[in-house]
Every structure is written in structure tokens, then in C-alpha cells.
Amino acid sequence: MELIGTHNDPRLLMDLLTNTFHYDPEHITVLVDDESKPHAWPTRENMVRAMKDLVAGAQPGDHFVFHFSGHGAQVPNLDGTEKSGFDDVIWPVDVVYNEDGSFDNFIKDDEIHQLLVEHVPPGAHFMMVFDCCHSGTAADLPNSSEECPPRTPTSSTSSSFPSAPAVKNIRVRGSHDAPNTAEDRDGPQRKMLQETHTPAKPLSQIDVPSVPALADVTSWAACEDDEVTLGGPRGGVFITAFVNALKKNPFVTHAELLHTVTREIAKITAAINAHLQSADEPYKAPTPELESIEPMEEKYLEPLDI
């Protein structure tokens, strides 16, 4: 089954990166399952290759962004490394469906960590964005907002969503007709956006560069591991809130951005529920999650460095 509006998500993020953060479009790779677009398809082979290419030769001072919108799911964790008992996975377009209802040829959170996170050196900046179900710990980073929630910021960006009548067509992304497990069984309409950027530095900053002990690696997820997320014809609710908040304030701290996006998703979910029939079960607002290599208390206070 097609995910409504998913193909709009890369355009939203690309517009943010090129117009607000001055990324070079030539340094952006897009994989999308759309025959009308001249992009490579997000098969597992193409996705893995592009992920490797994204961080190949990474150096201190480099900036990287990885974005995935599509189907997210969970599979049983077999090595005891997940508290929930499940691994988060993302689906390539060529995911394999088995007769018993299981699936293969996915990309697991462990692999995302190995392909991307482990190749980011200290002093480099790497941001991942996942707009899919069950994505809270998709990058397997050691610290998360679920375990260490932020205090309410003293300031945040203003509301970025349209009024309630504009959200009547928004629905759960990739969660319909799900079996009794936490896995999504819907069709694999998805896309992946990968960007790499090495910004020029003013001469005054080049004299004696100091390399931090850790890489600046974060993962922004549309929801926690046991949740599903929302999308509409214009794109994902999470990626829309995320992009709009950064357009309004590119220098926002991690805590302020998380607070703003969480608040906007709660508002849009309430607007959706206001249009449901009385017999319909109301939607639960997904809880965006932030993961980081650094301790959350430190990361919350830092502005984004994209």
C-alpha cells in the first residue's frame, strides 16, 4: 500500500538544506521509488551503497545528513541487545514478504549504526532524520530523549501548522491491517535522501583547530519504538514540523526543537481527532524521539550544527 505524500518529504528537507543551510545540491543524493523522477530506486543494494558513499572519507569538520521516509517496522531481537525485545528496521522497495507474515531483506538498526555512525570521526557532524513508524532508536545511539526527557524550554519557535480544516486527510503511515506483532505489513513505498556537505571555514577559524573527543551524531525520529506516525498528501507530519521549525529558527537548540516538534504533532493529532466520527477510535499523538552520542543534558543545550 502506498504511503500518502511520502514522495514529498525529500523535497521538503532538500529545500531546507539548500536554502536555509546552504548545502550544494550537487552533494545531495536522492533515492525514490517514483517512475516519474530521474532518481535511483531505494532497493536494499542501492540504499546500502549510498549509505556507505555518504560517509566515505569523512573528516573532522564535515557535515552529513541522512533522511529516510517510508515504512518502518520491528523484528524480534535475537541477541538480547534491545530492552524492548525488538530491533527497529526500515524497508527497501524490494523487501520480501513471506507466507507466514514475516519479511526479509530489510535494513536493521544495527546495520544503520554500522554503516553510518561508526564511520563518523570525532569533530564531524552527522544528523539522521527518520519519518517512519517504530523509528525511535533506529540508529542505536547510546542516549535518548525517551530515557532522559528535556525540561520545558524557556522559548521555542512559533506554531508552524495550518488550521484544523487543512488536516482532514492525514492518516497513520504504514500501520493499517497490521498483524498482532509490532511489525508493519503494508507495501514498501519509500524513499531515502542522503546529503553530504563540507562547509568552508573563515580564515579566523582555521588557525589552530581543536578536534572534539566525540563526533556530533544525532538521530531525530518521528515516534518512539512502539509507536506509529502520521502522514498526509503533503508529506509526513513529523518532517513538516521539523522543517518548518528550522526555517523559523535555524539556530534553535536541540531541546527547543524537540519541544516545538512534539507540541506541533500533538496539535495536529488533536485536529485530526476533531474530524473523526464518534465511532472512530481517536489517534494517539506520536512522541518524537532524539538520540545522541553525547549525554542528553549536554546535547539539549547545544544549537543544531547542520
C-alpha positions in Angstrom: 0.0 0.0 0.0 1.3 3.4 -0.9 2.2 5.8 1.9 0.3 9.1 1.2 2.6 12.0 0.4 5.9 10.3 1.2 7.5 11.4 -2.1 7.1 15.0 -0.9 9.4 14.5 2.1 12.7 14.7 0.3 11.7 17.9 -1.4 10.8 19.5 2.0 14.2 18.6 3.5 16.2 19.4 0.4 14.6 22.9 0.3 15.6 23.4 3.9 19.2 22.3 3.4 19.8 24.2 0.2 18.0 27.4 1.0 18.5 27.7 4.8 21.7 25.9 5.4 23.3 26.5 2.0 24.0 22.9 1.0 25.2 22.3 -2.5 22.5 20.4 -4.5 25.3 18.6 -6.2 26.2 17.0 -2.9 22.7 15.6 -2.4 21.7 12.0 -3.4 18.1 11.1 -3.6 16.7 7.5 -3.9 12.9 7.4 -4.5 10.5 4.8 -5.9 8.8 7.2 -8.4 9.0 6.3 -12.1 8.4 10.0 -13.0 11.6 11.1 -11.3 15.2 10.5 -12.6 16.4 9.0 -9.4 17.7 5.6 -8.5 15.2 3.4 -6.7 15.7 2.6 -3.0 16.4 -1.1 -3.3 18.4 -2.6 -0.4 21.5 -2.8 -2.6 21.2 0.9 -3.7 20.5 2.1 -0.1 23.4 0.3 1.4 25.8 1.5 -1.3 24.5 5.1 -0.9 24.9 4.9 2.9 28.5 3.8 2.5 29.2 6.5 0.0 27.7 9.2 2.2 30.3 8.8 5.0 33.2 7.5 2.9 36.3 9.5 3.7 34.6 11.6 6.4 36.9 14.1 8.1 36.6 16.3 11.2 34.6 19.4 10.3 32.5 17.6 7.7 28.7 17.9 7.9 26.4 15.0 6.8 22.6 14.4 6.8 20.8 11.2 6.2 17.0 11.1 5.8 14.6 8.2 5.4 10.8 8.4 4.9 8.8 5.2 4.3 7.9 2.0 6.1 9.4 1.3 9.5 8.8 -1.9 11.4 10.2 -4.1 14.2 11.6 -7.7 14.2 12.4 -9.9 17.2 15.8 -9.1 18.7 17.8 -12.4 18.8 20.9 -11.3 20.7 19.5 -9.7 23.8 20.8 -6.2 23.0 17.4 -4.5 22.9 15.4 -3.8 26.1 12.1 -3.9 24.2 13.0 -7.3 22.7 12.7 -5.9 19.1 15.1 -4.4 16.6 13.9 -1.4 14.5 14.1 -1.9 10.7 13.4 0.2 7.6 12.1 -1.3 4.4 13.7 -1.0 1.0 11.4 -1.1 -2.0 12.4 -4.7 -2.6 11.5 -6.0 0.9 10.5 -9.7 0.7 7.2 -10.8 2.1 7.0 -14.4 3.4 3.9 -16.7 3.5 4.0 -16.8 7.3 3.6 -13.0 7.5 7.2 -12.2 8.2 9.5 -10.3 5.9 13.2 -10.3 4.9 15.6 -8.0 3.0 15.1 -5.1 5.4 17.8 -2.8 6.9 18.1 -3.3 10.7 19.1 -0.6 13.2 22.3 -2.5 14.0 23.3 -2.2 10.3 22.3 1.5 10.2 24.7 2.1 13.1 27.5 0.0 11.5 27.2 1.6 8.0 26.8 5.2 9.1 27.5 6.1 12.8 30.7 4.0 13.1 32.3 5.9 10.2 31.8 9.4 11.5 35.1 10.7 13.1 35.4 13.0 16.1 34.8 16.6 15.0 32.4 15.7 12.2 28.6 16.5 12.4 26.1 13.9 11.3 22.3 14.2 11.6 19.8 11.5 10.8 16.1 12.0 10.3 13.6 9.1 10.3 10.0 9.8 9.4 8.6 6.3 9.7 6.9 4.1 12.3 8.9 2.4 15.1 11.8 4.7 14.5 12.8 5.9 18.0 16.1 4.1 18.2 16.7 3.4 14.5 20.3 4.5 14.8 21.1 2.7 18.1 22.7 5.7 19.7 23.5 5.4 23.5 21.4 8.3 24.8 17.8 9.2 24.1 15.1 11.7 25.0 12.8 8.8 26.0 15.2 7.9 28.8 16.2 11.5 29.6 13.4 13.9 28.6 14.2 17.6 28.3 13.0 20.3 30.6 10.4 22.6 29.0 12.4 25.3 27.2 12.0 28.9 28.1 11.5 29.7 24.4 10.6 27.8 21.3 9.6 28.5 17.7 6.1 29.5 17.0 3.4 27.3 15.6 4.1 26.1 12.1 0.9 24.0 11.2 -2.1 25.1 9.3 -5.5 25.3 10.9 -7.6 22.2 11.6 -9.6 22.1 8.3 -6.3 21.5 6.4 -5.5 18.3 8.1 -8.6 16.1 7.5 -6.8 13.8 5.0 -3.9 13.0 7.4 -3.7 9.3 8.5 -1.5 6.8 10.1 1.6 6.0 8.0 2.0 2.3 7.2 0.1 0.8 10.1 -3.2 -0.4 8.5 -4.1 -4.1 8.7 -1.1 -4.8 10.9 -0.8 -8.3 12.5 -0.5 -8.9 16.2 3.2 -8.1 16.2 4.7 -4.6 16.2 5.7 -5.0 12.5 4.1 -3.0 9.7 2.8 -5.2 6.8 1.9 -2.6 4.3 3.6 -2.2 0.9 7.0 -0.7 0.7 6.5 2.8 -0.9 9.5 4.7 0.4 12.4 6.9 -0.3 15.7 7.9 1.1 17.6 11.2 1.0 21.3 11.4 1.7 23.3 14.6 1.8 26.9 15.3 2.5 28.4 18.8 3.0 31.8 20.2 3.9 31.4 23.9 4.7 34.1 26.4 4.0 35.5 28.0 7.2 36.5 31.6 7.6 40.3 32.1 7.9 39.9 33.1 11.5 38.7 29.6 12.4 41.5 27.7 10.7 44.4 28.8 12.9 44.6 26.0 15.4 41.5 23.7 15.1 40.6 21.6 18.1 39.0 18.3 17.5 36.3 17.2 19.9 36.6 13.9 21.6 33.3 12.7 20.1 31.5 13.0 16.8 28.4 15.1 16.8 25.9 12.4 15.9 22.2 12.8 16.4 19.1 10.9 15.2 15.6 12.5 15.0 12.7 10.1 14.9 9.1 10.7 14.2 8.0 8.5 17.1 9.1 6.1 19.8 9.9 2.4 19.0 6.4 1.2 19.9 4.5 3.9 18.1 3.3 4.6 14.6 3.5 8.0 12.9 1.2 10.2 10.7 1.3 11.4 7.1 -0.9 13.2 4.7 -1.0 14.2 1.0 1.5 17.0 1.6 4.1 14.8 3.4 4.8 13.4 6.8 3.6 15.3 9.8 6.9 14.9 11.6 9.2 16.1 8.7 6.8 19.0 8.0 7.0 20.2 11.7 10.8 19.6 11.8 11.5 21.6 8.6 9.1 24.4 9.5 10.7 24.8 12.9 14.2 25.1 11.5 13.1 27.5 8.8 11.7 29.8 11.5 14.8 29.4 13.7 17.9 27.8 12.2 19.8 28.4 15.5 17.4 26.6 17.7 18.7 24.3 20.5 18.1 20.6 20.4 15.7 20.9 23.4 13.8 23.7 21.8 13.4 21.9 18.5 12.2 18.7 20.2 9.7 20.7 22.3 8.4 22.5 19.3 8.0 19.4 17.1 6.4 17.5 19.9 3.9 20.3 20.5 3.0 20.7 16.8 2.4 16.9 16.4 0.1 16.9 19.4 -1.8 19.9 18.0 -2.2 18.3 14.5 -3.3 14.9 16.1 -6.0 16.8 18.1 -7.1 18.4 14.9 -7.4 15.1 13.2 -9.4 13.6 16.1 -11.8 16.6 15.9 -12.8 15.4 12.4 -13.4 11.7 13.3 -16.8 10.2 13.5 -18.0 9.4 17.0 -17.5 5.7 16.5 -13.9 6.1 15.3 -11.1 5.4 17.7 -9.0 8.6 18.2 -5.4 8.7 17.2 -2.6 8.9 19.8 -0.1 11.6 19.2 3.3 10.1 18.3 6.2 11.2 20.5 9.2 12.3 18.5 12.5 11.0 19.9 16.0 12.4 19.8 19.1 10.1 20.1 22.6 11.3 20.6 26.2 10.1 21.1 26.6 12.8 23.7 24.8 12.8 27.1 21.3 14.3 26.6 21.8 17.0 29.3 24.7 18.4 27.2 23.1 17.9 23.8 19.8 19.7 24.8 21.6 22.9 25.4 23.5 23.0 22.1 22.1 24.6 18.9 21.9 22.4 15.9 25.1 22.4 13.7 23.8 21.0 10.4 
